[in-house]
Amino acid sequence: MGYSGANPISDRRSVEELTDAGSILLNNGRFEEALALFELAIRRDAQNVRARLGAGSALVRIGEVEKALAHVEQALHIAPRELKVLAVSGHCLQQLGRVDEARKTFEYALAIDPQDRVILYDFACFWAVAGDEDRCRDYLTKAAAVVEPHTLEHMHRDPDLAVFANCPWFKDLQNNPPKPHL
């Protein structure tokens, strides 16, 4: 069942409350409802990076990647060094076939923080989709070295990494992750 629009209760919420509620809905797979709350937050504060990022993330999940990128680009205009926004931007660009721009986005994010586990993991996924097993393995190993081992448990379910699921190095990384350098 789709979301029919904002209700009077959500109309009285602050931008922060709207983005918090939108994030909960997004995490629970209720993308259209989340999008409605993020869009309401954006109407109230067009410069809110969290609302723009949330709207972009929801749009990606419902398959509207070009619209998602527009929100993400606005968020980058406001906060050009925000790593979460750069990660979503990289995904959008890659999904739209703008692979060189996506690669540069991930490289820029890593220049900001070379140890960011999300960017390292996302760049590994980028290389997996691009078909570069060596670079995928390199970035996945780097990501594994900066997180607690239990955080990599979902790797075997990641569709971007599925192509390597039967590779010995992938299984070894899952079963024997490097000790984290936190």
C-alpha positions as CSV (number, residue, x, y, z in Angstrom):
1,M,0.0,0.0,0.0
2,G,1.5,3.3,-1.1
3,Y,1.7,6.4,1.0
4,S,-1.1,8.9,0.3
5,G,0.7,12.0,1.4
6,A,1.6,13.9,4.6
7,N,-0.9,13.7,7.4
8,P,-1.7,16.4,9.9
9,I,0.5,14.8,12.5
10,S,3.6,14.8,10.3
11,D,2.8,18.4,9.2
12,R,3.5,19.6,12.7
13,R,6.8,17.7,13.1
14,S,10.1,19.5,13.0
15,V,12.6,18.9,10.1
16,E,14.7,16.8,12.4
17,E,11.7,14.7,13.5
18,L,10.7,14.2,9.9
19,T,14.2,13.1,8.8
20,D,14.4,10.8,11.8
21,A,11.0,9.2,11.0
22,G,12.0,9.0,7.4
23,S,15.2,7.2,8.2
24,I,13.3,4.6,10.3
25,L,10.9,4.0,7.5
26,L,13.8,3.8,5.0
27,N,15.5,1.2,7.2
28,N,12.3,-0.8,7.4
29,G,11.9,-0.9,3.6
30,R,9.0,1.6,3.5
31,F,10.6,3.6,0.8
32,E,7.7,5.6,-0.6
33,E,6.5,6.6,2.9
34,A,10.1,7.6,3.8
35,L,10.4,9.7,0.6
36,A,7.2,11.6,1.5
37,L,8.6,12.5,4.9
38,F,12.0,13.5,3.4
39,E,10.3,15.6,0.8
40,L,8.2,17.4,3.4
41,A,11.4,18.1,5.4
42,I,13.0,19.5,2.2
43,R,10.1,21.8,1.6
44,R,10.6,23.2,5.1
45,D,14.4,23.4,4.8
46,A,15.9,23.0,1.3
47,Q,19.4,23.1,2.7
48,N,19.0,20.0,5.0
49,V,21.6,17.5,4.0
50,R,20.1,14.6,5.9
51,A,16.7,15.1,4.3
52,R,18.3,15.3,0.8
53,L,20.4,12.2,1.4
54,G,17.4,10.4,2.7
55,A,15.3,11.3,-0.3
56,G,18.1,10.3,-2.6
57,S,18.5,6.9,-0.8
58,A,14.7,6.3,-0.9
59,L,14.6,7.2,-4.6
60,V,17.5,4.8,-5.4
61,R,15.6,2.0,-3.6
62,I,12.4,2.6,-5.7
63,G,14.5,2.7,-8.9
64,E,14.4,6.4,-9.6
65,V,18.1,6.9,-9.8
66,E,18.2,10.1,-11.8
67,K,15.9,11.8,-9.4
68,A,18.0,10.4,-6.5
69,L,21.1,11.9,-8.1
70,A,19.5,15.3,-8.2
71,H,18.9,15.3,-4.5
72,V,22.4,14.0,-3.8
73,E,24.0,16.6,-6.0
74,Q,22.1,19.3,-4.0
75,A,23.4,17.7,-0.8
76,L,26.9,17.8,-2.2
77,H,26.5,21.4,-3.1
78,I,25.7,22.1,0.6
79,A,28.2,19.6,2.1
80,P,30.8,18.6,-0.5
81,R,32.9,16.5,1.9
82,E,30.1,14.5,3.5
83,L,31.1,10.9,3.1
84,K,27.6,9.4,3.2
85,V,26.5,11.7,0.5
86,L,29.6,10.9,-1.6
87,A,28.9,7.2,-1.2
88,V,25.3,7.5,-2.5
89,S,26.5,9.8,-5.3
90,G,29.0,7.2,-6.4
91,H,26.3,4.5,-6.4
92,C,23.9,6.7,-8.4
93,L,26.6,7.6,-11.0
94,Q,27.6,4.0,-11.4
95,Q,24.0,2.8,-11.8
96,L,23.5,5.5,-14.5
97,G,26.5,4.2,-16.4
98,R,28.7,7.2,-15.5
99,V,31.4,4.9,-14.3
100,D,34.4,7.3,-14.5
101,E,32.5,9.9,-12.5
102,A,31.6,7.3,-9.9
103,R,35.2,6.1,-9.6
104,K,36.4,9.7,-9.1
105,T,33.7,10.3,-6.5
106,F,34.9,7.3,-4.5
107,E,38.5,8.3,-4.9
108,Y,37.6,11.8,-3.6
109,A,35.9,10.3,-0.6
110,L,38.9,8.2,0.2
111,A,41.1,11.2,-0.1
112,I,39.0,12.8,2.6
113,D,39.2,9.7,4.9
114,P,41.3,6.8,3.6
115,Q,40.1,4.6,6.5
116,D,36.3,5.1,6.2
117,R,34.9,1.6,6.3
118,V,31.7,2.5,4.3
119,I,33.7,4.1,1.5
120,L,36.2,1.3,1.4
121,Y,33.4,-1.3,1.3
122,D,31.4,0.7,-1.3
123,F,34.5,1.1,-3.5
124,A,35.1,-2.6,-3.3
125,C,31.5,-3.1,-4.5
126,F,32.1,-0.6,-7.3
127,W,35.1,-2.6,-8.5
128,A,33.1,-5.9,-8.2
129,V,30.4,-4.4,-10.5
130,A,33.1,-3.2,-12.8
131,G,34.5,-6.7,-13.0
132,D,37.9,-5.9,-11.4
133,E,38.5,-8.7,-9.0
134,D,41.9,-7.6,-7.8
135,R,40.8,-4.1,-6.9
136,C,37.6,-5.5,-5.3
137,R,39.7,-7.8,-3.1
138,D,42.1,-5.0,-2.2
139,Y,39.4,-2.6,-1.1
140,L,37.3,-5.3,0.7
141,T,40.4,-6.4,2.6
142,K,41.1,-2.8,3.6
143,A,37.5,-2.4,4.7
144,A,37.7,-5.6,6.7
145,A,40.8,-4.3,8.5
146,V,39.0,-1.3,9.9
147,V,35.8,-2.8,11.1
148,E,34.8,-5.4,13.7
149,P,34.6,-8.8,12.0
150,H,30.9,-9.2,12.7
151,T,30.1,-6.2,10.5
152,L,31.2,-8.2,7.4
153,E,28.7,-11.0,8.0
154,H,26.4,-9.6,5.3
155,M,29.0,-9.8,2.6
156,H,27.8,-13.1,1.3
157,R,24.3,-11.6,0.7
158,D,25.5,-8.4,-1.1
159,P,24.4,-8.7,-4.7
160,D,27.3,-6.6,-5.9
161,L,29.8,-9.2,-4.4
162,A,27.8,-12.3,-5.5
163,V,30.1,-12.8,-8.5
164,F,33.0,-13.6,-6.1
165,A,31.0,-15.7,-3.6
166,N,32.7,-18.9,-4.6
167,C,36.2,-17.5,-4.9
168,P,38.6,-18.9,-2.2
169,W,39.9,-15.4,-1.3
170,F,36.3,-14.2,-0.6
171,K,35.4,-17.2,1.5
172,D,38.7,-16.8,3.4
173,L,38.0,-13.1,4.0
174,Q,34.6,-14.0,5.5
175,N,35.9,-16.9,7.6
176,N,39.2,-15.3,8.7
177,P,38.9,-11.5,8.5
178,P,42.0,-9.5,9.3
179,K,42.3,-8.1,12.8
180,P,40.7,-4.7,12.8
181,H,43.0,-1.6,13.1
182,L,40.5,0.6,14.8
